[in-house]
Amino acid sequence: MKKKIRIAQVGTAHDHASVTYAALRKLSDDFEVVGIAEPIEKHQKNLDTVAAYQRTPHYTVEELLNMDLDAVTIEIEECYATEYAQMFAEKGVAVQLDKPGSPGIDNFVKLVETCRKQNLPLQMGYMYRFNPMIRRAIDEAKKGTIGEVYSVEAHMSVHHAIPKRTWLGGYKGGMMYWLGCHLVDLVYRIQGEPEEVIPMNCQSPMSRDDNVDTEDFGFAVLKYKNGVSTVKTSAAEFNGFARRQLVISGTK
């Protein structure tokens, strides 16, 4: 009989927090879900109001740190994510950290180095790199089936209300940070390091009219020696949730 992974969750504010916790509880053959902690006071109401967190133990972060855990999933508000992930990595606990990871590179690098030193798994979720069709497409591109890749066009949008777009304004890069990370990840996996990155992030007319000061329209050009690729993401695109596209162009 295989040993189940003893896992807990920290945070309830990430967009994927409740579905992550629900999935862990559903996968009972693989995970022993210990419980959940929400250290940020303004989000603690979620523990009692969100269905996924009801009828499950609620703990403090300190209590979880003192438990014998195999892993922890970090679903806290993004500005705190690497801070709490670092706490568990230093205790020798494997970390699943939801995207984008960290607003600043230094804290993220420190976390990666800690996990390497401790020989711990560090998984970024949820990323499109794990999608079966995306994996197939990248594999075909790398094998040369479509010839020399000279362009990748990646697009991923949403249509958010004023509160979410206002929240985005607290993060440098806005939408390019929030959802553009998915797309940059894919372009980088297919083509590697670009020779030049030209950012063209801006405020959408919708946010301008709503007096929301945020870069909710993200666009970047990635230049390579053999072509040009683009990344585009918007928080204010009508029917934006239906715009999930990855086009890989090759000489064949």
C-alpha contacts under 8 A as a table, 3 or more apart, distances in Angstrom:
res1	aa1	res2	aa2	distance
3	K	30	D	7.88
4	K	29	D	6.99
4	K	30	D	5.06
4	K	31	F	5.07
4	K	32	E	5.81
5	I	30	D	6.22
5	I	31	F	4.69
5	I	32	E	5.72
5	I	70	D	5.90
5	I	71	A	7.10
6	R	31	F	6.03
6	R	32	E	4.72
6	R	33	V	6.04
6	R	34	V	6.58
6	R	68	D	7.82
6	R	69	L	5.25
6	R	70	D	5.12
6	R	71	A	6.40
7	I	31	F	6.67
7	I	32	E	6.18
7	I	33	V	5.16
7	I	34	V	5.92
7	I	35	G	7.80
7	I	69	L	5.89
7	I	70	D	5.98
7	I	71	A	4.77
7	I	72	V	5.21
7	I	73	T	7.45
8	A	33	V	5.82
8	A	34	V	5.27
8	A	35	G	5.19
8	A	36	I	5.68
8	A	64	L	7.49
8	A	69	L	7.49
8	A	71	A	6.86
8	A	72	V	4.93
8	A	73	T	6.45
9	Q	21	Y	7.14
9	Q	35	G	6.58
9	Q	36	I	4.71
9	Q	37	A	6.39
9	Q	72	V	5.54
9	Q	73	T	4.82
9	Q	74	I	6.00
9	Q	75	E	6.97
10	V	36	I	5.81
10	V	37	A	4.91
10	V	38	E	5.89
10	V	39	P	7.79
10	V	61	V	7.26
10	V	72	V	7.25
10	V	73	T	6.35
10	V	74	I	5.04
10	V	75	E	5.83
10	V	76	I	6.06
10	V	84	Y	7.90
11	G	14	H	7.38
11	G	17	A	7.11
11	G	36	I	7.38
11	G	37	A	6.04
11	G	38	E	4.63
11	G	39	P	7.06
11	G	40	I	7.84
11	G	74	I	6.33
11	G	75	E	4.65
11	G	76	I	3.66
11	G	77	E	6.98
12	T	17	A	5.19
12	T	18	S	6.71
12	T	38	E	6.37
12	T	43	H	6.89
12	T	44	Q	7.95
12	T	46	N	6.64
12	T	47	L	7.60
12	T	75	E	5.83
12	T	76	I	5.61
12	T	77	E	7.54
13	A	17	A	6.42
13	A	43	H	6.57
13	A	75	E	6.58
13	A	76	I	5.32
13	A	77	E	5.05
14	H	17	A	5.11
14	H	75	E	5.22
14	H	76	I	5.64
14	H	77	E	5.42
14	H	78	E	7.03
14	H	98	D	7.97
15	D	18	S	7.72
16	H	19	V	5.60
16	H	20	T	5.95
16	H	75	E	7.18
16	H	98	D	7.90
17	A	20	T	5.24
17	A	21	Y	6.33
17	A	75	E	5.13
17	A	76	I	7.68
18	S	21	Y	5.23
18	S	22	A	6.11
18	S	50	V	7.54
18	S	52	A	5.73
18	S	53	Y	7.44
19	V	22	A	4.94
19	V	23	A	5.97
19	V	52	A	7.53
20	T	23	A	5.14
20	T	24	L	6.30
21	Y	24	L	5.14
21	Y	25	R	6.35
21	Y	52	A	6.68
21	Y	53	Y	7.67
22	A	25	R	5.24
22	A	26	K	6.18
22	A	52	A	5.62
23	A	26	K	4.99
23	A	27	L	6.19
24	L	27	L	5.24
24	L	28	S	7.09
24	L	31	F	6.47
24	L	33	V	6.82
25	R	28	S	5.78
25	R	31	F	7.30
25	R	32	E	7.85
25	R	33	V	6.27
27	L	30	D	5.74
27	L	31	F	6.15
28	S	31	F	5.18
28	S	32	E	6.49
28	S	33	V	7.98
34	V	57	P	7.13
35	G	56	T	6.02
35	G	57	P	4.77
35	G	58	H	5.78
35	G	59	Y	6.86
36	I	53	Y	7.61
36	I	56	T	7.70
36	I	57	P	6.52
36	I	58	H	5.14
36	I	59	Y	5.94
37	A	58	H	5.73
37	A	59	Y	4.89
37	A	60	T	5.26
37	A	61	V	5.81
37	A	64	L	7.83
38	E	41	E	7.53
38	E	43	H	6.93
38	E	44	Q	5.70
38	E	47	L	7.60
38	E	59	Y	7.84
38	E	60	T	7.06
38	E	61	V	7.50
38	E	76	I	7.47
39	P	44	Q	7.26
39	P	60	T	6.70
39	P	61	V	6.59
40	I	43	H	5.66
40	I	44	Q	6.46
41	E	44	Q	5.24
42	K	45	K	7.14
43	H	46	N	5.76
44	Q	47	L	5.70
44	Q	48	D	7.85
45	K	48	D	5.66
45	K	49	T	6.29
46	N	49	T	4.98
46	N	50	V	5.34
46	N	53	Y	7.73
47	L	50	V	6.12
47	L	53	Y	5.41
47	L	54	Q	6.77
47	L	58	H	7.64
48	D	51	A	7.77
48	D	53	Y	6.92
48	D	54	Q	6.20
49	T	53	Y	7.94
49	T	54	Q	7.71
50	V	53	Y	5.81
50	V	54	Q	6.87
51	A	54	Q	5.39
53	Y	56	T	5.98
59	Y	63	E	6.17
59	Y	64	L	6.77
60	T	63	E	5.22
60	T	64	L	6.54
61	V	64	L	5.10
61	V	65	L	6.16
62	E	65	L	5.07
62	E	66	N	6.41
63	E	66	N	5.25
63	E	67	M	6.56
64	L	67	M	5.15
64	L	69	L	7.78
65	L	87	M	7.89
65	L	88	F	6.68
65	L	91	K	7.38
69	L	72	V	7.43
69	L	93	V	6.45
70	D	93	V	5.54
70	D	94	A	6.24
71	A	93	V	5.13
71	A	94	A	4.41
71	A	95	V	5.74
71	A	96	Q	7.55
72	V	88	F	7.49
72	V	93	V	6.84
72	V	94	A	6.33
72	V	95	V	5.23
72	V	96	Q	6.24
73	T	95	V	5.90
73	T	96	Q	4.53
73	T	97	L	5.97
73	T	98	D	7.75
74	I	81	A	6.55
74	I	84	Y	7.43
74	I	85	A	6.45
74	I	95	V	7.27
74	I	96	Q	6.13
74	I	97	L	4.97
74	I	98	D	6.35
75	E	78	E	7.99
75	E	81	A	7.32
75	E	97	L	7.04
75	E	98	D	6.16
76	I	80	Y	6.58
76	I	81	A	5.78
77	E	80	Y	5.83
77	E	81	A	6.37
78	E	81	A	5.01
78	E	100	P	7.54
78	E	101	G	7.09
78	E	102	S	6.59
78	E	103	P	7.45
79	C	82	T	7.86
79	C	102	S	6.75
79	C	103	P	6.49
80	Y	83	E	5.42
80	Y	84	Y	6.55
81	A	84	Y	5.65
81	A	85	A	6.18
81	A	97	L	7.46
81	A	101	G	6.63
81	A	102	S	6.47
82	T	85	A	4.82
82	T	86	Q	5.79
82	T	101	G	6.68
82	T	102	S	5.95
82	T	107	N	6.36
82	T	108	F	6.34
82	T	111	L	6.93
83	E	86	Q	5.32
83	E	87	M	6.69
83	E	107	N	7.56
84	Y	87	M	5.13
84	Y	88	F	6.80
85	A	88	F	5.48
85	A	89	A	6.20
85	A	95	V	6.53
85	A	97	L	7.14
85	A	111	L	7.36
86	Q	89	A	5.04
86	Q	90	E	6.09
86	Q	111	L	5.62
86	Q	114	T	7.72
87	M	90	E	5.45
87	M	91	K	6.64
88	F	91	K	4.99
88	F	92	G	6.48
88	F	93	V	5.28
88	F	94	A	7.45
88	F	95	V	7.33
89	A	92	G	5.08
89	A	93	V	5.14
89	A	94	A	6.31
89	A	95	V	6.72
89	A	111	L	7.39
89	A	114	T	6.57
89	A	115	C	6.08
89	A	118	Q	7.63
89	A	120	L	7.53
90	E	93	V	7.39
90	E	114	T	6.80
90	E	115	C	7.97
90	E	118	Q	7.78
92	G	118	Q	6.36
92	G	120	L	7.06
93	V	120	L	7.12
94	A	115	C	7.78
94	A	120	L	5.27
94	A	121	P	5.29
94	A	122	L	6.29
95	V	120	L	7.69
95	V	121	P	6.47
95	V	122	L	5.04
95	V	123	Q	6.45
96	Q	122	L	5.81
96	Q	123	Q	4.66
96	Q	124	M	5.99
96	Q	125	G	6.85
97	L	101	G	6.47
97	L	122	L	7.29
97	L	123	Q	6.11
97	L	124	M	5.11
97	L	125	G	6.18
98	D	101	G	6.24
98	D	124	M	5.53
98	D	125	G	4.56
98	D	126	Y	6.06
99	K	124	M	6.10
99	K	125	G	5.74
99	K	126	Y	6.42
99	K	127	M	7.28
99	K	178	W	7.98
99	K	181	C	7.78
100	P	103	P	7.78
100	P	177	Y	6.87
100	P	178	W	6.20
100	P	179	L	7.68
100	P	181	C	6.28
101	G	108	F	6.93
101	G	124	M	7.50
102	S	105	I	6.72
102	S	107	N	6.99
102	S	108	F	5.91
103	P	171	Y	6.75
103	P	172	K	7.34
103	P	177	Y	7.80
104	G	107	N	6.21
104	G	108	F	6.91
105	I	108	F	5.18
105	I	109	V	6.09
106	D	109	V	5.21
106	D	110	K	6.24
107	N	110	K	5.10
107	N	111	L	6.27
108	F	111	L	5.07
108	F	112	V	6.27
109	V	112	V	5.12
109	V	113	E	6.12
110	K	113	E	5.15
110	K	114	T	6.11
111	L	114	T	5.08
111	L	115	C	6.25
112	V	115	C	5.20
112	V	116	R	6.22
112	V	122	L	7.47
113	E	116	R	5.08
113	E	117	K	6.09
114	T	117	K	5.08
114	T	118	Q	6.10
115	C	118	Q	5.07
115	C	119	N	5.74
115	C	120	L	4.82
115	C	121	P	6.79
115	C	122	L	6.68
116	R	119	N	4.86
116	R	120	L	6.23
117	K	120	L	7.78
124	M	127	M	6.82
127	M	130	F	6.23
127	M	131	N	7.83
127	M	182	H	6.11
128	Y	131	N	5.20
128	Y	134	I	6.80
128	Y	182	H	6.49
128	Y	186	L	7.75
129	R	134	I	6.26
129	R	135	R	6.28
129	R	185	D	7.74
129	R	186	L	6.73
130	F	134	I	7.21
130	F	135	R	6.53
131	N	134	I	5.23
131	N	135	R	6.10
132	P	135	R	5.10
132	P	136	R	6.22
133	M	136	R	4.97
133	M	137	A	6.15
134	I	137	A	5.04
134	I	138	I	6.16
135	R	138	I	5.21
135	R	139	D	6.04
136	R	139	D	5.03
136	R	140	E	6.17
137	A	140	E	5.17
137	A	141	A	6.26
138	I	141	A	5.05
138	I	142	K	6.13
138	I	189	R	7.59
138	I	190	I	6.14
139	D	142	K	5.13
139	D	143	K	6.09
140	E	143	K	5.19
140	E	144	G	6.37
140	E	145	T	5.44
140	E	146	I	6.89
141	A	144	G	5.34
141	A	145	T	6.18
141	A	146	I	6.06
141	A	147	G	7.49
141	A	149	V	6.93
141	A	190	I	6.92
141	A	248	I	7.76
141	A	250	G	7.96
142	K	145	T	7.73
142	K	190	I	6.90
144	G	147	G	4.82
144	G	148	E	6.52
145	T	252	K	7.45
146	I	149	V	7.28
146	I	249	S	7.53
146	I	250	G	5.12
146	I	251	T	6.45
146	I	252	K	4.69
147	G	250	G	5.01
147	G	251	T	4.76
147	G	252	K	4.65
148	E	250	G	5.01
148	E	251	T	5.29
148	E	252	K	7.42
149	V	152	V	7.76
149	V	191	Q	7.58
149	V	226	N	7.91
149	V	248	I	7.02
149	V	249	S	5.68
149	V	250	G	4.09
149	V	251	T	6.63
150	Y	226	N	5.49
150	Y	227	G	4.53
150	Y	228	V	6.64
150	Y	229	S	7.69
150	Y	249	S	6.11
150	Y	250	G	5.75
150	Y	251	T	7.50
151	S	227	G	5.79
151	S	228	V	5.41
151	S	229	S	4.80
151	S	230	T	7.91
151	S	248	I	6.08
151	S	249	S	5.21
151	S	250	G	7.15
152	V	187	V	6.39
152	V	228	V	7.55
152	V	229	S	4.75
152	V	230	T	6.46
152	V	246	L	7.09
152	V	247	V	5.61
152	V	248	I	4.62
152	V	249	S	6.27
153	E	229	S	5.75
153	E	230	T	5.04
153	E	231	V	6.28
153	E	245	Q	7.63
153	E	246	L	5.79
153	E	247	V	5.05
153	E	248	I	6.62
154	A	183	L	5.79
154	A	187	V	7.65
154	A	230	T	6.26
154	A	231	V	4.96
154	A	232	K	6.35
154	A	244	R	7.87
154	A	245	Q	5.69
154	A	246	L	4.63
154	A	247	V	6.49
155	H	183	L	7.17
155	H	231	V	6.01
155	H	232	K	4.82
155	H	233	T	5.80
155	H	243	R	6.61
155	H	244	R	5.66
155	H	245	Q	5.05
155	H	246	L	6.56
156	M	179	L	7.09
156	M	180	G	7.51
156	M	183	L	7.56
156	M	232	K	6.57
156	M	233	T	5.01
156	M	234	S	7.22
156	M	240	G	7.63
156	M	241	F	7.68
156	M	243	R	5.51
156	M	244	R	4.62
156	M	245	Q	6.54
157	S	179	L	7.75
157	S	232	K	7.81
157	S	233	T	4.85
157	S	234	S	4.69
157	S	235	A	5.99
157	S	236	A	7.80
157	S	237	E	6.58
157	S	240	G	4.66
157	S	241	F	5.72
157	S	242	A	7.58
157	S	243	R	5.64
157	S	244	R	6.90
158	V	233	T	7.93
158	V	234	S	6.14
158	V	235	A	4.84
158	V	236	A	6.43
158	V	237	E	6.10
158	V	238	F	7.73
158	V	239	N	7.20
158	V	240	G	4.09
158	V	241	F	4.43
158	V	242	A	7.77
158	V	243	R	7.67
159	H	234	S	7.57
159	H	235	A	5.04
159	H	236	A	4.61
159	H	237	E	5.19
159	H	238	F	5.94
159	H	239	N	6.71
159	H	240	G	5.28
159	H	241	F	6.60
160	H	163	P	8.00
160	H	164	K	5.98
160	H	165	R	6.30
160	H	235	A	5.51
160	H	236	A	6.00
161	A	164	K	5.81
161	A	165	R	6.44
162	I	165	R	5.19
162	I	166	T	5.95
162	I	207	S	7.68
162	I	210	D	7.35
162	I	212	V	7.19
163	P	166	T	5.08
163	P	167	W	6.17
164	K	167	W	4.96
164	K	168	L	6.33
165	R	168	L	5.05
165	R	169	G	6.79
165	R	207	S	7.57
165	R	212	V	7.02
165	R	214	T	6.78
165	R	216	D	6.65
165	R	235	A	6.91
166	T	169	G	5.36
166	T	170	G	7.62
166	T	212	V	5.74
166	T	213	D	6.90
166	T	214	T	6.53
167	W	170	G	5.78
167	W	171	Y	7.95
168	L	171	Y	5.71
168	L	174	G	5.22
168	L	175	M	7.00
168	L	178	W	7.75
168	L	214	T	6.30
168	L	215	E	7.56
168	L	216	D	7.17
169	G	172	K	7.36
169	G	174	G	5.95
169	G	213	D	6.23
169	G	214	T	4.23
169	G	215	E	6.62
169	G	216	D	7.92
170	G	174	G	7.58
170	G	214	T	7.92
171	Y	174	G	5.40
171	Y	177	Y	7.34
172	K	177	Y	7.08
173	G	176	M	5.35
173	G	177	Y	5.24
173	G	201	N	7.08
173	G	215	E	6.37
173	G	218	G	7.62
174	G	177	Y	5.45
174	G	178	W	6.28
174	G	214	T	6.42
174	G	215	E	4.81
174	G	216	D	5.65
174	G	217	F	7.73
174	G	218	G	7.37
175	M	178	W	4.78
175	M	179	L	5.70
175	M	180	G	6.25
175	M	215	E	6.42
175	M	216	D	5.06
175	M	217	F	6.09
175	M	218	G	5.43
175	M	233	T	6.41
175	M	234	S	6.34
175	M	235	A	6.66
176	M	179	L	5.83
176	M	180	G	4.04
176	M	181	C	6.52
176	M	201	N	7.39
176	M	217	F	7.62
176	M	218	G	4.86
176	M	219	F	7.17
176	M	232	K	7.96
176	M	233	T	6.65
177	Y	180	G	5.59
177	Y	181	C	5.81
178	W	181	C	6.46
179	L	182	H	5.75
179	L	183	L	7.42
179	L	233	T	6.73
180	G	183	L	5.20
180	G	184	V	6.15
180	G	218	G	7.16
180	G	231	V	6.99
180	G	232	K	7.10
180	G	233	T	6.06
181	C	184	V	5.24
181	C	185	D	6.01
182	H	185	D	5.33
182	H	186	L	6.62
183	L	186	L	5.12
183	L	187	V	6.29
183	L	231	V	6.23
184	V	187	V	5.19
184	V	188	Y	5.95
184	V	231	V	6.84
185	D	188	Y	5.26
185	D	189	R	6.20
186	L	189	R	5.09
186	L	190	I	6.34
187	V	190	I	5.23
187	V	191	Q	5.94
187	V	192	G	7.26
187	V	229	S	7.61
188	Y	191	Q	5.30
188	Y	192	G	4.46
188	Y	193	E	6.15
188	Y	194	P	7.82
189	R	192	G	5.76
191	Q	194	P	7.54
194	P	197	V	6.80
194	P	222	L	5.87
194	P	223	K	5.64
194	P	224	Y	5.20
195	E	222	L	7.51
195	E	223	K	5.67
195	E	224	Y	5.39
195	E	225	K	7.13
196	E	222	L	5.93
196	E	223	K	5.16
196	E	224	Y	7.22
197	V	220	A	6.85
197	V	221	V	5.80
197	V	222	L	4.70
197	V	223	K	6.37
198	I	220	A	5.53
198	I	221	V	5.02
198	I	222	L	6.45
199	P	219	F	6.21
199	P	220	A	4.37
199	P	221	V	6.48
200	M	218	G	6.72
200	M	219	F	5.12
200	M	220	A	5.60
201	N	215	E	6.07
201	N	216	D	7.73
201	N	217	F	5.75
201	N	218	G	4.38
201	N	219	F	5.32
201	N	220	A	7.30
202	C	214	T	7.77
202	C	215	E	4.79
202	C	216	D	6.62
202	C	217	F	5.32
202	C	218	G	6.49
203	Q	207	S	6.47
203	Q	208	R	6.60
203	Q	213	D	7.27
203	Q	214	T	5.86
203	Q	215	E	4.61
203	Q	216	D	5.49
203	Q	217	F	5.78
204	S	207	S	5.37
204	S	208	R	6.23
204	S	215	E	7.43
204	S	216	D	6.16
204	S	217	F	5.78
204	S	236	A	6.86
205	P	208	R	4.88
205	P	209	D	6.08
206	M	209	D	5.25
206	M	210	D	6.16
206	M	236	A	6.64
207	S	210	D	4.81
207	S	211	N	5.94
207	S	212	V	4.82
207	S	213	D	6.93
207	S	214	T	7.30
207	S	216	D	7.61
207	S	236	A	7.67
208	R	211	N	5.13
208	R	212	V	5.98
208	R	213	D	7.09
209	D	212	V	7.63
215	E	218	G	6.91
216	D	234	S	5.78
216	D	235	A	5.32
216	D	236	A	6.89
217	F	232	K	7.82
217	F	233	T	6.07
217	F	234	S	4.45
217	F	235	A	6.49
217	F	236	A	7.43
218	G	231	V	7.79
218	G	232	K	5.66
218	G	233	T	5.01
218	G	234	S	6.00
219	F	230	T	7.33
219	F	231	V	5.61
219	F	232	K	4.51
219	F	233	T	6.47
220	A	230	T	5.77
220	A	231	V	5.26
220	A	232	K	6.69
221	V	228	V	6.90
221	V	229	S	5.90
221	V	230	T	4.68
221	V	231	V	6.61
222	L	228	V	5.82
222	L	229	S	5.10
222	L	230	T	6.02
222	L	231	V	7.99
223	K	227	G	6.34
223	K	228	V	4.67
223	K	229	S	6.45
224	Y	227	G	5.13
224	Y	228	V	5.81
224	Y	229	S	7.82
234	S	237	E	5.89
234	S	240	G	7.43
235	A	240	G	7.52
236	A	240	G	7.26
237	E	240	G	4.64
239	N	242	A	5.74
239	N	243	R	7.31
240	G	243	R	5.26
241	F	244	R	7.34
